[in-house]
Amino acid sequence: MVIYRPHRGGLSESLALAKEFETFEDMKKYIYQSEWDNFRDIGLPAPFEIEDIVIDESQKRDDERCGWHDTMYVCVKRFGNEDYMKEYGTPQCIGMCATDYKSGE
């Protein structure tokens, strides 16, 4: 299992939107479809593809505030016409995820 929270104004706002998934791939599909499909609703192309979503597993952190013990950055390599990898050499963080956490179930 993996839990994901998008970046929002504060931790409580972000955690209110947290969702659990079976796999990283399920999480990526959710981010692409549910979080960003609204661009298509207004006639714009998707700002990124599923393949642009990456998880930084090299910098895992224990977040005692919410009990996520292996918190990882969820990032995108591009957004619209801006290619973060080309311009900055690093993807842009859009949220956090973890696999070692206390489940809400």
WOLINZI-V848247 format. One record per backbone hydrogen bond with DSSP energy under -0.5 kcal/mol. CO is the residue of the C=O (numbers start at 1). NH is the residue of the N-H. E is the energy in kcal/mol with one decimal. If there is no record, write none. Layout:
CO_NH_E ; CO_NH_E
This chain:
2_21_-3.1 ; 3_98_-1.8 ; 4_19_-2.2 ; 5_96_-2.8 ; 10_14_-2.3 ; 11_15_-3.2 ; 12_16_-1.6 ; 13_17_-0.5 ; 14_17_-1.3 ; 15_18_-1.4 ; 19_4_-2.6 ; 21_2_-2.6 ; 23_27_-1.8 ; 24_28_-2.6 ; 25_29_-2.3 ; 26_30_-2.1 ; 27_31_-2.6 ; 28_32_-2.5 ; 29_33_-3.1 ; 30_34_-2.2 ; 30_35_-1.3 ; 31_35_-0.6 ; 31_36_-0.9 ; 32_36_-0.6 ; 33_37_-1.1 ; 36_39_-1.6 ; 37_40_-1.4 ; 37_41_-1.2 ; 38_42_-0.8 ; 39_42_-0.6 ; 39_44_-2.6 ; 40_43_-2.0 ; 47_80_-2.9 ; 49_52_-1.6 ; 50_53_-1.6 ; 52_77_-2.0 ; 54_75_-3.2 ; 55_57_-1.3 ; 56_59_-0.6 ; 56_73_-0.6 ; 57_60_-0.5 ; 61_63_-0.7 ; 61_71_-2.8 ; 62_64_-0.9 ; 63_66_-1.2 ; 63_67_-1.4 ; 63_68_-1.4 ; 67_69_-0.7 ; 67_102_-0.6 ; 68_63_-3.4 ; 68_71_-0.5 ; 71_61_-2.0 ; 72_97_-2.3 ; 73_56_-2.3 ; 73_75_-0.5 ; 74_94_-3.3 ; 74_95_-1.4 ; 75_54_-2.8 ; 76_92_-2.5 ; 77_84_-1.1 ; 77_85_-1.3 ; 79_82_-2.0 ; 81_83_-0.8 ; 82_79_-2.4 ; 82_84_-0.9 ; 83_87_-2.7 ; 84_88_-2.8 ; 84_89_-1.0 ; 84_90_-1.0 ; 85_89_-0.8 ; 92_76_-2.5 ; 94_7_-2.5 ; 95_74_-2.7 ; 96_5_-2.7 ; 97_72_-3.1 ; 98_3_-2.6 ; 99_101_-0.7 ; 100_69_-3.3 ; 100_70_-0.6 ; 101_103_-0.7
